Amino acid sequence: MTVISWRPRLIVAGLLLALTYLWLQSASPELERRNRLQSTLRIIELRDAELMRDILLARAGLLANYDALTKAGHELLRLSQSLQTELQPANADAEKLMGTLAGQLTATVQERLGQIEYLKSDNALLRNSVMSFDEIGKTLRAAAKPGDAVKLGNLWRLMFSFMDSPQPELAVEIQQELDRLAAVAAQSDDYRVLIDHGRLIIDVSPKVDTLLRQIIAQPIVSRVDDLQQALRHYSGSVEQQAEAYRLALYLVAVVLLAYLLYQFVLLRANTLALRKAHANLQQETNERLQAESWLRESEARLRAITDSAHEAIVSVDMQGNIVSWNQGAQMMFGFPAEQILGQPFQQLLAHPEPDFFAETGEAQGANRLNSPMRELKVLRQNNSAFPVELSLSRWTRGAERYLTAIIRDISVRKQLEQVARQQELQLIQANKMTALGTLVSGVAHEINNPNQLILFNSGLLADIWSDALEVLEEHYQATGEFSLGGLPYSEMRNSAAVLIRDVRDGAKRIERIVAELKNYARPPSSEAPVSFAINEVVERALALLKHLIEQKTRHFKTDLAEGLPELRGNPQQVEQVLVNLLINALEALPDQEKSVSVTTKLLNDGRQLGVEVRDEGVGIAAEHIQQLCDPFFTTKQANGGTGLGLAISASLLRAQGGSLSFSSAPGQGTCARVIFQVNPGPAMADNHAM
């Protein structure tokens, strides 16, 4: 008997051990490694794309330095080498193949990095020669005779056409022009340097372009694709092995289930035999089951009440009258139990529904807690409405039927949802402002290119008009008055030069505005702090907002103190702060007759430097002053305010050791004060001593 009683346990234990072993074997051990390798490959693709972007920017002259290019290259090499190191200890053929492909990828990356070093040196040499050619050419053209100026202008035009499209025909023409310049006797050193740089440009530029094409042609992406395909093939073979273990796991589980069913059948047979042996106790058992049924109903009701003791639990009969009222309901609604019991539940609803309980009771099955959550507005004892969440369950007691409502106050949740929606809208607006900054930078760049052409051509037109003026003057003296462009020559003689100068001045103004926009829209720099003059930063901010200032007020004042010490920090971030403060001040003005003023001065015996932006606007309520720098707090939500400008400004100032404070009175305007700490040097100390 002992052997028979222990045999099922041993069989079940053995099957469970087999299930455990097969389950451990079916879990793919290479899953984490595969995910790590795939992640590394995706990062390599991303770093390769960043490297190609920086290479193209460097070739176009849009990369300030080669640090980002070098960093991206080293990161790409490090990733490929780490991938090769991880795949080196290979046993299976698939792993050896991946190790070989990883080595090929590393070799390809190293070859590209070597070509990039050549490209950097050649490109730097080319850019230096182009700048020297440009500067020397301008100097020579300004001092050259009319005939020589025409030749230099032709050489200038050919050279910049060649830089835009390095065609062999242009290189031949440029070489001929350089040879003609070299053949002129008694040329100065500037001419010889110009010729040397010109020949260097037409020699190095095709090499740089060829080297760039070779770098682009490096098959790093195809190497990564081959490695990914090999990784998928290897993972597939490992997964097939795990699939076989899972199949065995399924079969063992089926055997275990069949054995348990067999044991259940035996147990069922023993149970039937036991019931037959105790038939004489059936009547007593039925009576006990009936008593237990009543007990379970009572326990279910008590459990429904105790499980949600902190919520309102209200029971009603099918006529809708309240029959039970817990402490949570009394705290939520304010009605004591002796006052509310027997009253209709409808009086608690802000919008009564006559058939509410009748429809709910008919829709539910007996004794089923399947009522969906409903949101309602209910009334407290003082008739104040608030939102609740209500669920219903139906239960019976003998022939009587009842409904129990569990009610939860969701006022706080509704308020939080409203706040979350507002913050989501504010974040969307902040994202739009970020995108607008990026768009401004791009538009500024696109404007700058044709504007440079206008600057170049206006200078060339001025030289052409100066040379042609002598011929036209002789013709005028010989033949008398004639027309140019429909206007008399005597009028055009004085106004043409003015028109050309106005075109050049306008282009220079566009160039200055574009530079200021690009500087303002440039991302914050992580470089070391630099010295800067606060008055220059103020003037740059005012230049950016010139149009808005002219639109908002006729009375804009500046009082910039002279001899202020220089500050150390990030001038671009300080400019952003001043722009934010000026925009807020201008938008607070009710009309153009109100003024805005900007003042810079020393404070606290020269230990602090202050900038004040004062307006005569609508002012700020006293209770809002302390919240102005809180994220997402704004008094201009109706006008699209995000509540981020002053929060960002305060953060930028704290990072540079400064502070931001406000003083205001409703209807009298606002004053924003930016305070910087000054570390006086020897020169400042001498000035204060005097």
Buried (B, 14 or more C-beta within 10 A) or exposed (E): EEEEEEEBEEBBEEBEEBBEBBBEBBEBEBEEBBEEBBEBBEBBBBBBEBBBBBBBBBBEEEBEEBEBBBBBBEBBBEBBBBBBEBBEEBEEEBBBBBBBBBBBBBEBBBBBBEBBBBBBEBBEBBBEBBEBBBEBBEEBBEEBEEEBBBBBBBBBEBBBBBBEEBEEEBBEBBBEBBEEBBEEEEBEEBBEBBBBBBBBBBEBBBBBBEBBEBBEEBEBBEBBBBBBEBBEEBBEEBBEBBEEBBEBBEEBBEBBEEBEEEEEEEEEEEEEEEEEEEEEEEEEEEEEEEEEEEEEBEEBBEEBBEEBEEBBBBBBBEEBBBBBBBEBBBEBBBBEEEEBEEBBBBEBBBEEEEEBBBEBBEEBEEEEBEBEEEEBEBBEEEEEEBBBBBBBBBBEEEEEBBBBBBBBBBEEEEEEEEEEEEEEEBEEBBEEEEEEBEEBBEBBBEBBEEBBEBBBBBBBBBBBBEBEBEEBEEEBEEEEEEEEEEEEBEEBBEEBBEEBEEBBEBBBEBBEBBEBBBBBBEEEEEEEEEEBBBBEBBBBBBBBBEEBBEEBBEEBEEEBEEEBBBBBBBBBBBBBBBBBBBBBBBBBBEEEEBBBBBBBEBEEEBEBBBBBBBBBBBBBEEEBBEBBBEBBBBBEBEEEBBBBBBBBBBBBBEEBBBEBEBEBEEEEBBBBBBBBEBEBEEEBEEEEEE
